[in-house]
Amino acid sequence: MSIHCHAANLSDTKKASLVMDRLIDKYPSIQAFSGDGGYRGTAVDYALAQLNRAFHVALGLAGKYVPLSMSWVVD
């Protein structure tokens, strides 16, 4: 759908706005985004405030590896 590659020293949650912008331009019918816990904060706020879309965050259990359904489909 859309990708954006950036240097490892840049935050994914901040750069997610570029991907979300591109997706909305290409697919305006998108109603929500999904991502893992690394996208809390800036990405969630941007989706809601700037794009009027929800951003669903899948969270695991502290200290345990738990596969999160649907969290890697688009991430």
C-alpha positions as CSV (number, residue, x, y, z in Angstrom):
1,M,0.0,0.0,0.0
2,S,2.8,2.5,1.0
3,I,6.2,2.4,2.6
4,H,8.7,5.0,3.8
5,C,12.3,4.0,4.7
6,H,14.2,6.2,7.0
7,A,17.4,6.1,9.1
8,A,17.2,4.0,12.3
9,N,17.8,7.0,14.5
10,L,14.4,8.5,13.5
11,S,11.3,7.6,15.4
12,D,8.8,5.2,13.7
13,T,5.9,6.8,15.5
14,K,6.8,10.3,14.2
15,K,7.6,9.1,10.6
16,A,4.3,7.1,10.5
17,S,2.5,10.3,9.6
18,L,4.2,10.2,6.1
19,V,2.9,6.7,5.5
20,M,-0.6,7.6,6.8
21,D,-0.7,10.7,4.6
22,R,0.2,8.7,1.5
23,L,-2.3,6.0,2.3
24,I,-5.1,8.5,2.7
25,D,-4.2,10.1,-0.6
26,K,-4.2,6.8,-2.4
27,Y,-7.0,5.1,-0.5
28,P,-9.4,7.8,1.0
29,S,-11.8,5.1,2.1
30,I,-9.4,3.9,4.9
31,Q,-11.2,4.4,8.2
32,A,-8.5,3.3,10.7
33,F,-4.8,2.3,11.1
34,S,-3.3,-0.5,13.3
35,G,0.2,-0.9,14.8
36,D,2.0,-2.3,17.7
37,G,2.8,-0.6,21.0
38,G,5.7,1.3,19.4
39,Y,3.3,3.6,17.6
40,R,1.6,4.9,20.8
41,G,1.7,8.7,21.1
42,T,2.6,10.7,18.1
43,A,1.2,8.4,15.4
44,V,-2.1,7.9,17.3
45,D,-2.4,11.6,17.9
46,Y,-1.7,12.5,14.3
47,A,-4.2,10.0,12.9
48,L,-6.9,11.4,15.1
49,A,-6.1,15.1,14.9
50,Q,-4.9,15.5,11.3
51,L,-6.6,12.6,9.5
52,N,-9.8,12.1,11.6
53,R,-9.0,8.4,11.7
54,A,-8.6,6.0,14.5
55,F,-5.3,4.2,15.2
56,H,-5.6,0.9,17.0
57,V,-2.6,-0.2,19.1
58,A,-2.1,-3.9,19.9
59,L,-0.4,-4.3,23.3
60,G,1.2,-7.4,24.6
61,L,1.7,-8.7,28.1
62,A,4.6,-7.2,30.0
63,G,7.7,-9.5,30.1
64,K,6.2,-12.1,27.9
65,Y,6.2,-12.7,24.1
66,V,2.6,-12.8,22.9
67,P,1.8,-13.0,19.2
68,L,-0.6,-10.1,18.6
69,S,-3.3,-10.8,16.0
70,M,-3.2,-8.5,13.1
71,S,-0.4,-6.3,14.4
72,W,2.1,-7.2,11.7
73,V,-0.4,-7.2,8.7
74,V,0.5,-3.6,7.8
75,D,3.3,-2.8,10.2
